[in-house]
Amino acid sequence: MIVTEPIAPAVSTPRAELLRTMIRIRRFEERCVRLYSEEKIRGFLHLYIGEEAVAAGLLGEIGPGDAVVSTYREHGHALARGLPMADLVAEMFGRTTGCSHGRGGSMHLFDAARRFYGGNAIVGGGLPIAVGLALADMLAGRDAITVCLFGDGAVAEGEFHECLNLAALWHLPVLFACENNRFAMGTALAREHAMTDLALRAATYGVVAWPVDGMDAEAVAAAGRRAVTSIRGGSGPCFLELRTYRFRAHSMYDADRYRDKTEIAEWKHRDPITLLSDRLRSAGELEDSGRAALEAEADAELDSAIAAAEGGPLEPISELTRHLYAERP
């Protein structure tokens, strides 16, 4: 079923907190660019700049007992979920103090205690994991939902169709959250999908689905709250098509020659942080210096996290085979 009527439920996350979360994510990602250039972060690096409203709005509407399954563009998801910034920086520096003990890096952030089940380097790879987690919660009688984040490119993968079908068939408590940033790596949406209305496509599986302005944190939060309430009420899975845009290239290795610079500039006029900042200022809820103060707060947190990560230990060679094979008693 495709939902077309206006979204009514009130947002539970305070607007000021949405802004703070988005600024923390933006400053983290901007600092990662510098750290990558300094070769303190190595390997692949996929930035979330421009998409902050999705992480802040959606993940602010779930509880600590709910699960989150992410993608390889997951720094913002991890921060919005509550993973400490110091743990993320240490992981990206390859230190044992990182959230994945330095073995995962940028694409494989993980925190079982917070039910954050990764980054996943495989496009669409998190979908079957999310269905399995939701099934386990349902069979165990836990009042929990699983939020599964993925990009528009995953909709072209077979597991997308298999997982939506099973989730609908088994009435699983899954919130499928598609971050449609209009490009699967370097392939435009219309060059990959004959049906570009992804919410309508998901609805063919009998899943309640609707599109959301993914550049508006309040709209995302309202949609997330509505979906979470519906799923907790026993209605089965929901699908949100979060229409957003990444301001940076697919990864730090990407020359970004497949997009028109004018298009990028036009989307930057809808910067989610500026959009909410202006709205709060107009309502008298944010002083002119408020955004700068939040940025300074995030920068101080980053400075502390980086200093801690740089002092963290690297894993000794003698430990490299740990966690690879089960040890016999």
Protein Blocks (a to p, Z undefined) as FASTA:
>chain_A
ZZfbdcfbdcfbdfklmmmmmmmmmmmmmmmmmmmmnomagcjdddfehjlmmmmmmmmm
pcfkbccdddfklmlmmmmnopafklmmmmmnopakbmnlopnommlgccfknopgbjaf
bghklmmmmmmmmmmmmmnopacdddddddfklmmpmklmmmmmmmmmnopacdddddde
hiahjacfklmpmblclmlmmmmnopacddddfkbmklmmmmmmmmmmmmmnonopcddd
dddddfbdfblmlgolmbcfklmmmmmmmgfklmmmmmmmmnopacfklmmmmmmmmmmm
mmmmmmmmmmpccddfklmmgokbccdZZ
